[in-house]
Amino acid sequence: MGRGDFRGAAAVAAAMAVATLVVAAAYDLPVRDPDGVSVPTWVRLPLIVLAAVLLDVVARWVLALRGREGPVTVSDARSVLRSVVVARWDLAQVRFTLSGLLAWYVAYVAFRNLKGYLPFVNERLWDTELARLDRVLWLGHDPAAVLHEVLGTGWAAWLMSGVYVLWIGLVPAALAVALVWTRRSLAGELYVTAISFNWLLGVAVYYLVPSLGPVYSRPQGFADLSPTFNTRVQEWLLQDRVDVLAGAWDTRAVQTVAAFASLHVAITVTTCLVAEVLRLPSWVRVTCWTFAVLTSVSTVYLGWHFFVDVLGGAVVGDVALVLAATATGHPLRRERVRPRDVVADVDREQAGRA
């Protein structure tokens, strides 16, 4: 971080960590591992990164062995493996990956705790006003009711649930690409820093406009949906909120109910914009935007968010990327970026030929 890698993300993480400690002390609330009830984040996240590292090394090792002529001995295989590891994971790359992972992890844990403290800090709920604004934007109609009428409440409920849950794998997968499969690239710094800014802006908006979301403020509007695993998740989160409000120190649960703005939409939009800035292959960009649309539809259909939460999430995702670009020095020009890792690989190849 001292040379510039993730300085912006580290600053965000530090600010959010301080805010977490201050709020926790002011309201006598515990600081929790947000995923400690299942597999702790500090265990799960390194395992994901380690799996990505192994995949990176093993794939390149196998390709290198296949490119050799003649029989490959055990000694040859070990030598090739050692060369791949040395080339891909020097001290600078290890520092890059670990510093990015640490900054992201601290920001994430602080975000989840600050989100959990919300009902103790601000009891005011804006669900009525948000629902009213939704009807204004939809010309007097309720957005969720319109989607239920158009898509139905049977198979569509399962499809939308699948889309919403699939999002959970988006962030760790994209994080693996940014921290493991790129070589200390400015693009990797941009993405990780942008996600950190999403956490910061998201929790700030939560505190400004606290709300529960349609499925909790008016559950009768979603009673006709076919029961899915999404239904169980909504029930679990509501029970967690009840348990925390009954006694924050008496439960390991973390309160996670907050609607405005949608961070699912925000992070998805950020990911799409980064794909556009980097001019990734067209099929990747089309897939990203398609998933963003499906995420936006599913979050309203299932009652997690109001339609205005989707709009707010899109704004948060945009602003987070701009702030990240400022912090990392990325120009945000929509052109093909030649990352430092590509340049380094080309230079090494030319040096080897020479």
Secondary structure, DSSP 4 states (H G I P E B T S, - for coil): -TTSTTHHHHHHHHHHHHHHHHHHHHTT-----TTTTSS-HHHHHHHHHHHHHHHHHHHHHHHHHHTS-S---HHHHHHHHHHHHHHH--HHHHHHHHHHHHHHHHHHHHHHHHHHHHHHH-----HHHHHHHHHHHTTT--HHHHHHHHH-SSHHHHHHHHHHHHGGGHHHHHHHIIIIISSS-HHHHHHHHHHHHHHHHHHHHHHHS----HHHH-GGGGTTSPP-HHHHHHHHHHHHHHHHHH-GGG-S-------SS-HHHHHHHHHHHHHHHTT--HHHHHHHHHHHHHHHHHHHHTTSS-HHHHHHHHHHHHHHHHHHHHHHT----SS----HHHHHHHHHHHHHH-
